Every structure is written in C-alpha cells, then in structure tokens.
C-alpha cells in the first residue's frame, strides 16, 4: 500500500513536469522566431553593405561639404 504523502508528491512532480514541458516548448518557439529575425537582419545588413559605395565611409560627405553657394 502506498503512502498518501507519496501519492501527493508524485502528483506534484507530474504537474511540475507538465508545466516545465510547456515552458520549454514556449521557449523553443521564441528561439525559433528570434533566429528567423536574426537571419532576416543578417540578410538586410548584407544587402545594405552591397549598396554601400566603394570606399565605405570615406565616400560619405564631410561636414561643411554641403555649404550653401554664398559661402
């Protein structure tokens, strides 16, 4: 004959295991979504790098280069 305390402890552990499984599933879904977002951002950064003119930042204008004509 099993101890009622043992039955309750086993039930509590089963409940905790069930909640833990649900939490792990939710976290896995979040990780998948975040990885998809990271992959998208990596592709976008790659596309932006391809659009950047040769010479990188050196091709950007310097402050003062866009002075109005009366200067």
C-alpha positions as CSV (number, residue, x, y, z in Angstrom):
1,X,0.0,0.0,0.0
2,X,1.4,3.4,-1.0
3,X,1.7,6.3,1.4
4,X,-0.8,9.1,0.6
5,X,2.1,11.6,1.1
6,X,4.0,9.7,-1.7
7,X,1.0,9.9,-4.0
8,X,0.7,13.6,-3.5
9,X,4.4,14.2,-4.0
10,X,4.2,12.1,-7.2
11,X,1.2,14.1,-8.4
12,X,3.0,17.4,-7.6
13,X,6.1,16.3,-9.6
14,X,3.9,15.3,-12.6
15,X,2.3,18.7,-12.5
16,X,5.7,20.4,-12.3
17,X,7.0,18.3,-15.2
18,X,4.0,19.2,-17.3
19,X,4.4,22.9,-16.7
20,X,8.2,22.6,-17.4
21,X,7.4,20.9,-20.7
22,X,5.0,23.6,-21.7
23,X,7.6,26.3,-20.7
24,X,10.3,24.5,-22.7
25,X,8.0,24.4,-25.8
26,X,7.2,28.1,-25.4
27,X,10.9,29.0,-25.1
28,X,11.8,26.9,-28.2
29,X,9.1,28.8,-30.2
30,X,10.7,32.1,-29.1
31,X,14.1,30.9,-30.0
32,X,12.9,29.8,-33.5
33,X,11.3,33.2,-34.0
34,X,14.4,35.1,-32.8
35,X,16.6,33.0,-35.1
36,X,14.3,33.9,-38.0
37,X,14.6,37.6,-37.1
38,X,18.4,37.3,-36.8
39,X,18.6,35.6,-40.2
40,X,16.5,38.3,-41.8
41,X,18.6,41.1,-40.2
42,X,21.8,39.4,-41.4
43,X,20.4,39.4,-45.0
44,X,19.3,43.0,-44.7
45,X,22.8,44.1,-43.4
46,X,24.4,42.1,-46.3
47,X,22.1,43.9,-48.8
48,X,22.9,47.3,-47.3
49,X,26.7,46.5,-47.5
50,X,26.3,45.7,-51.1
51,X,24.5,49.0,-51.7
52,X,27.3,51.0,-49.9
53,X,29.6,52.8,-52.4
54,X,33.1,51.6,-52.8
55,X,35.4,53.1,-50.1
56,X,32.8,52.7,-47.4
57,X,32.6,55.7,-45.0
58,X,35.2,57.6,-47.0
59,X,32.6,58.1,-49.7
60,X,30.3,60.0,-47.3
61,X,30.4,63.7,-47.4
62,X,32.3,65.6,-44.6
63,X,30.6,68.3,-42.5
64,X,31.0,71.5,-44.4
65,X,31.0,69.9,-47.9
66,X,27.4,70.9,-48.3
67,X,27.8,74.6,-47.6
68,X,25.3,76.9,-49.4
69,X,26.8,78.6,-52.5
70,X,27.1,82.0,-50.8
71,X,29.9,80.8,-48.6
